Amino acid sequence: MTTSTRSHWDVQEWLSDRLAVILRIDRDTVSPGATFSELGLSSIQAVELAAELEDWSGHDVPATFVFDSPTIEDAAAYIVGLSSSGAGARG
């Protein structure tokens, strides 16, 4: 799958899966509308998640993205927006 074909749903599912692993919580408890801080994500974990998301999505993802896009829904919209515009694509 290329970055241009990733849907909002794809990104949301990937983030939910990764958060469940990182936070060692049940995947079913990860609400897309909850903020990353409500889910218990630390600053260090947020930086690690940004790096993983950057690798997975193929787009530059700033380490501070969880503050600019505080929920999974917001973060998915951010990544899909990058994919749609072609901005932030890693070469």
VOGU-3710 file (C-alpha; in Angstrom, 3 decimals, decimal comma):
1> mttstrshwd> 0,000/0,000/0,000  1,373/3,408/-0,892  1,010/6,471/1,252  -1,426/8,016/-1,237  -3,912/5,170/-0,715  -4,049/5,369/3,070  -7,475/6,386/4,198  -8,512/8,143/7,379  -9,674/4,734/8,598  -6,292/3,105/7,785
11> vqewlsdrla> -4,427/5,741/9,789  -6,897/5,634/12,652  -6,649/1,848/12,881  -2,851/1,921/12,730  -2,690/4,537/15,494  -5,159/2,629/17,673  -3,202/-0,602/17,248  0,144/1,074/17,994  -1,215/2,899/21,045  -2,598/-0,344/22,463
21> vilridrdtv> 0,848/-1,924/22,122  2,811/1,080/23,403  0,494/1,672/26,364  -0,050/-2,040/26,997  -3,791/-1,632/27,084  -6,677/-3,487/25,486  -7,150/-2,330/21,893  -10,896/-2,027/22,515  -10,290/0,664/25,149  -8,558/2,990/22,667
31> spgatfselg> -11,164/5,561/21,671  -10,385/7,581/18,535  -11,915/10,640/20,186  -9,833/10,483/23,368  -6,806/12,722/23,618  -3,393/11,114/23,666  -2,887/12,456/27,180  -6,195/10,938/28,326  -4,964/7,593/27,003  -1,803/7,990/29,101
41> lssiqavela> 0,770/8,654/26,376  3,949/10,177/27,815  6,115/12,711/25,995  8,746/10,084/25,265  6,122/7,669/23,944  4,689/10,485/21,799  8,078/11,067/20,184  8,438/7,330/19,529  4,927/7,183/18,069  5,692/10,134/15,781
51> aeledwsghd> 8,816/8,377/14,491  6,885/5,152/13,855  4,079/7,068/12,148  6,614/8,837/9,972  8,107/5,513/8,867  4,702/3,943/8,286  3,097/6,889/6,490  6,097/8,031/4,469  5,532/11,633/5,561  7,510/13,895/7,828
61> vpatfvfdsp> 5,746/13,861/11,185  6,977/16,363/13,757  7,651/15,020/17,241  5,064/17,496/18,513  2,250/16,224/16,314  0,273/14,839/19,287  0,021/18,357/20,676  -1,117/19,795/17,343  -3,421/16,827/16,646  -4,451/15,753/20,163
71> tiedaaayiv> -6,738/12,828/19,249  -6,422/9,809/16,973  -9,127/11,323/14,772  -7,192/14,592/14,523  -3,920/12,796/13,822  -5,522/10,666/11,112  -6,934/13,783/9,442  -3,481/15,391/9,632  -1,772/12,433/7,915  -4,487/12,069/5,269
81> glsssgagar> -4,188/15,807/4,617  -0,452/15,420/4,061  -1,083/12,503/1,702  -3,710/14,418/-0,250  -1,591/17,528/-0,656  1,699/15,728/-1,170  3,194/17,914/1,547  5,742/16,436/3,895  6,436/13,411/1,726  9,769/11,865/2,541
91> g> 11,996/11,353/-0,417
//
